[in-house]
Amino acid sequence: MNTTQNAAIHSNAVITAIGSYVPERILTNADLEKLVETSDEWIMQRTGIKERHIAADNQFTSDLCFAAIRNMMERYDVSVTDVDYIIVATSTPDAVFPSVASQVQSHFGITSAGAADIQAACAGFAAAIQLANGLLLSRAHRKILVIGAETLSKITDYTDRTTCILFGDGAGAFLIEASEDGHGDVAAVYNKTDGTRGHLLYRSSLASAIGEHDIHTNGYIVQNGREVYRWAVSHVAEGVQQLLERSGHSAADIDWFIPHSANMRIIESLCERTGFLLSQTLSSINLYGNTSAASIPLAIDEAVKAGTVKPGQLMLLYGFGGGLTQAGVILRWSL
Ligand code: UT7
């Protein structure tokens, strides 16, 4: 039996609509200069982030999901009342339960849908697309909402200059449906997790959760930035190569590379190591910061709204982060 789980795959999943939302309030580098000892120059040079959007005190991840879905419905004239499954990728749910996905079900009065949140940190959106493809292919479901959404500002320590400059809030949504003729947009997937490095990036909550490494219990994001950076430029670059190899494509066949928007320097380094040009790379880092599970759909939607992404083009989406986890998808854009 061939046990390779990451080979080119079957798909009947078609993306039929996209939407996104970011909260109104903008936190600039100048604002951060007033909170911690930092500078616009340092932040721009080391991360490429100019500003990020921050949810209001009474605005939660579910609210961002509702707004992204409304945006999608307005732009594409689609209904969600007949959706039969909802997946929300998030590390910042309003509550551990009920799931954000069940809040989406209730808010839009979707009467016959299942719903679940998945938590794969910054790899969450790519992982959610993979799950949706499997559910559609198995014929268990036929119309799925996939949302990546975060309110990272609520778990960011604004006294820690090594993390507070990075994170922002936002949401992006795809509507994914089973095609009539059996053709699908998802061409290949790749997953790899290294739990031995979990302590390098975590949200502290249960002190025992990551053993001797967890010395913080305040509920904030804790990161060893330098080590995560090193891991990203080597292991993530290797993962992107693996995904390309297993899909039978080379970087030259791919129209758009959409790595998780963690840091512009990481993106540049990934491009150098994998053969993608910066001009074919979509990112949401500059204006939105690191929005974890929302960063990939935000980057794609910006390009869709600008008209730069065209139907028929091949995209490589690659999420990476807490876990440490990687998840990638190659898909053909059909909108
Ligand atoms: O999305 C999930 C995955 N996460 C990531 O991919 C994040 C990966 N890591 C990073 O993006 C980078 O490591 C950071 C942006 C977090 C930090 O950049 P860096 O170039 O790795 O900086 P560093 O940690 O090596 O620190 C360099 C210096 C230090 O000072 P000394 O020890 O050299 O005197 C820091 O104390 O920069 C200092 N520093 C700052 N200075 C001004 C750290 N944060 C700041 C700051 N402003 N905000």
Residues whose N, C-alpha, C, O or C-beta is under 5 A from the ligand:
A	BS01	UT7	E37 T38 S39 W42 R46 T47 C122 R161 T162 I165 G225 R226 V228 Y229 A232 A262 N263 N290 F320 G321 G322
